[in-house]
Amino acid sequence: MTALAYEVIPVTDDTQTSVPVSDLDEFLWQTWKTMELPEGYRAEIIEGSIEVSPTGRRRHGVLINRLRQALEFHLKGSDFAPYQDINVLHRRKVWVPDLVVAPLDLDEIPDEEDLGVDAAGVALVVEVVSPGHQNTARDRDRKRREYARAGIPLYVLIDDHDGDGTVVVLTAPNPGKATYADEHRVPYGTDAIIPDGPAKGFAIGEEITRA
């Protein structure tokens, strides 16, 4: 379900934090902060609209839980950890990735209103793609552009609905163009390796993506 406040052309030059926040962004931000959602729903601000969506199905939860447990083991002893259900904020935009890798001490990267974590401190975001046109377009396209605009260095999609299943690893964000320069696509059954960052060397393979 999507609650559209306004329809706008996506901005592709959002690289300077000194650029004033638009009236639309401020309006959406203030609206988002006052929303009261039914249990099991979340609201995000994505490319000029507030999008409300339900939490994932059983398969969605299983994949994220497997991934979180494996990442906890991989990151043990480091200064980073995986998080679920946390707001990632960037210049009056709000996203709730399925999983985030960020510092153990989130107080190191607070946002100005203590509503989540600033995107500048996020090392990795993961989305498990849900079925349906709106869901796939959100994760594959709209969020891809938003995460690139925010300069998040790694974006991973686990996508049951791309062929027989595909893991997509996106790196080298270009905030001005809202794109990732490097895209590595790996079919289910083959390990997708995180190339750098705190999760460097972590493999997303059959132990995570199996049915």
N, C-alpha and C positions, 0 to 999 in steps of 0.2 A: 504494500500500500504506500502511495506517495502523496504527501500533502504539499502541493505546489503553492508557494507564496507568490512568486513571480517567475516568469521565464526570461532568462537573459542569455546572451551569447557568451560562452565561456571565455574568461580572460586568460590570455596566454603570456602576459608580461607582468608577473607578480613577484619580482625578485628582490625588491628593496623594501625592507621593513619600515623605512621612512615614508613610504607612500601612504597617504591617508586611507583609512578604511572607508569604503563607500557607504552611502546612506542605506543602500539595500543590505549590505553585509551587517551593518549595525542593527537594522530592523530585525533581520533574521536571527541575529545573536540574542537580542533581547526577548524575542518570541520564544526561541528555543529554551532559554533559561526558565521560562515560566510554564512550560508544557508539563502536563501531568498525564502520563501514559498508562494504559492498562498493563498489568503484569505480563511479561513475556514480549514486550515491544521495546524498540529503541528508536531514537530519532537522531539523524545526522544532518548537517548542512553541507550539501554537495552542489557545487556549481550553480549557485543562485536559487536553490530551493531547499526546503526542509523535507527530507525523505524519512518516512516512518515505515519500519519493516519488522516482522516478527522474528523471534529468535529461530535458529536453525532446526531442521528436522534431526531425527536420531542419527542418521549417517553423518550429518554435518558435525554433531557433537562428538561422535566417535573419532572422526578424523582429527579434530582439534585436540581432543584429550590425548590421543596417541602422540601427536606432534609435541604438545606441551611437555609430556613426561619425558620424551626423548631429548628435547632441548634442555630441560632441567638437568639431566645427566650430563649432556655435552658441556653445559656452561658451569657445572659445579666447580667451585674454587675460583671462578672469575668474578668480576665486579658487575656482571650482567645477569638478568633473569628474564624468563618469559612471563607475560601477563595476558590475562583475558578480561574482557568486559571493562576496558578502560578508555576514557575519552582521550583522543589525540587532537590537539588544538593548534591552529595556525591562522593567525590574522582573521579572527571571527569565523573561521570554518571549524567544523567539528566532525570527526569521524570516529567510529567504533570498530576498529579492525577485529577480526576473529582472534588474532594473536599478535602481540607486540614484543619485541626484544628491546629492553631499555635498562638503564643502570639499576642495580639493587637498591640504591638510595635515591628514590624519586624526588626527594627534597632538593637534590642537586639541580633539577630541571623543572621547577614548578612553573605553572602558568600564572598569569597575573591575578586570576580570581580563584585559584585553587580548585578548579573544576576538572582537572585532568593533568595530562603531561604535554609539554610543549613539543611540537614535532621536531624541533632542532635537536632534541636529545634522544630521538628514537633511532635505533640502529637498523631495525628490520620490522616490516609489517607483513602479515600473512592473511590472505582471504581464502576461505573455502567457498567456491562458487556454488550457489544454490540454483535449482532449476527454475525456468521461467525467463521470458525475454527481459523483463525489467531487472531481474536479479543478475542475469549474466551481463547485461549492458552496464549495470552499476559497477560491478567488480572489474570487468575486462576493460571498460572504457572510461567512465566518469571518475572512478576512484584512481585509476591508473594516472590520469591527468592531474588529479588533485595531489596525490602523493609525490608526483614529479615536481609540481609547483612548490611544494613544501621542502623539496630537497632531501626527502627520505632516501637514504642510499640504496636500500634493497627492498624490493617488493616481490613477494612470492604468491602465486596463485596455484591452488590445488583444485583442479577442474575436472570433475567426473564427466562433464558434458561436452568436452572437447575431444572428438574422436572417441577412442576407447579409454580416455583419461590422460590428462597431460599436466605436468608440473611446469610452470613458467617462472623463470627466475629473471627479474628485471633489475639492471644495475646502471650506473652512470646517469643519474637524473640531470636533465637540463631544465631548471625552473622557468627560464624565460620562454621556452618553447613548450612546456608542459609535456615533455616526452622523456622516456628512458632510451639512452643511446644503444644499450646492449640488451638483447633479449635471447635467452637460452631456453629452448623448449625441449622437454624430455618426456617421452611416453611412459605411462605406468609400466612398471616392470624393470625400468632402468633407474639407477640412482641419479637424482638431481643434487649436485653438490653446491653448497653455499660458497662462493668464491672468496669472500673477504669479510671483514668486520668481526665482531666478537663471536659469531657463530661459524666462522671460517672452517671449512672441512666437514660441516654437518651434512649428512646425506638424507634426503627424503626418498625413500625407496618403498619396496613392497610391504615392509613391516608396518608402514604408516598408511599406504594407499589401498591395501588389500580390502576386498569386499568382506 
